[in-house]
Structure formats: C-alpha cells, structure tokens
Amino acid sequence: MPTYIYTALDHTDKFSRGRIEGRNLRQAQAALEQEGLTIIGIKPESGRRFTKLDAALTRISRMDKIFFTSHLH
C-alpha cells in the first residue's frame, strides 16, 4: 500500500503531521477524517528520502571524498 504524508488540524486546532497508508489518496483522506482531523495537505511519500543529498554526493570525486573524510578529526 502506498504511504502518504499529511498535515492536518485536530479538534483543538493543533497541527498534526505524519504518515498514513492507504490503497489510494481518497482512502487515506477518509481515514484521517474518521480520526477527526481536518486535512491541510496530503501527498504521496516519495520513494527516496535523500535524493538531493545523493545527487550532490555523486558530483564529488572519490578522491575528494577520501581527502575530506580523512581530515574530519
């Protein structure tokens, strides 16, 4: 089942953020509404969390990574 990331308000108007699984977006929204949450935003969770970091690290040469990590302490 896909996972969705949401932002919502509870009955005391406090922000709530989290993840929810559902067969589709409508089912995920319905589950949140059944919990008494007012949905502010909901979107599918991307498959990879560190895509920007991975992209940045692939542009750095292996020798630069070795040099950098050897001088960390």
Secondary structure, DSSP 4 states (H G I P E B T S, - for coil): --EEEEEEE-TTS-EEEEEEE-SSHHHHHHHHHHTT-EEEEEEEPPS-S-HHHHHHHHTS-HHHHHHHHHT--
